[in-house]
């Protein structure tokens, strides 16, 4: 038992800076502190360190501006896109026939669907990476908290709701299969959102600001992809946030907002992380210019 | 009108100088000054617990030392490692001249404010 507690002390103290970890572990060893108390003390130090970091405004901006709204939006969009593509996958993989290629119209449909799927994949990866980078840049040493919360919102944000496609009896053959009902949405969220977001977070924590040319390239890519995906974003919020009873939107007011200007502006939310990246890169660029002048 | 933003240490309120040094901060400064060149995390903690009879956690110790260092009242650096510490380095601490002035000012204020007060008597009066 004591060995397990000391292992936990080791794991917990790994979250401290290298020098502080050395000093703290050395103090605990020198004073012969018992395992249980050592764990309490190290966790106490970590909590105090985190609380102090949260007196800054940046982690709060990361939480209120990125984790909650964009985490929720990505949760809805990834599930909706996964469900839509599940129907196509069932059609083209589970029920494959060569007539999908032989017939000109069916071939055109297949190419269009594959193209849309690839575009959606690239869009999700770009949104997730830019969100992760900005989250890392704003959170810095609070990234453990904000990153974990982002993961929780991404996977838990849609709990207790469904999608119109999933509730549609016409799609019962597709969603009776667990791989399409649960497996594919989880795969899409993990591979196309969580992984790129974590890679972005790591880079954002280390680098904080991208070089201006890279920030501008990212901005052009994200704005273009967002413009292309805008109609689908609106659909994800209205049809992709359905009550589990299948009666209508999970939030009744969404039905009234369907054609509103608020919903038309919603895709713009996905652009704000890259706008922040460009703003911080521009500021650094001008500072360097004025320093060398 | 406060001047805390300028000095980070003092606030003037109704012409009364209030030292922004907490009791725990003052006690740590005193213990550190007493230990001299032997002042580091574990030694400060042991001396503090012996002098006050109160527990001092690693979290309270290191976050307070950080605060004191940010105020310019102590200076810290990583010292050598010893076998009894499992080969891990010490965080050495030294009170700066500014820290010594602030601690002395705090002490004088407490002594001045306590002049003519007998806490034994006062406690019995409250009863």
Interface residues (C-beta under 8 A of the other chain):
Chain A: X19 X20 X22 X23 X24 X25 X26 X27 X28 X29 X30 X31 X40 X41 X42 X44 X45 X46 X47 X48 X49 X52
Chain B: X40 X41 X42 X45 X46 X57 X58 X59 X60 X62 X63 X78 X81 X82 X84 X85 X86 X88 X89 X90 X91
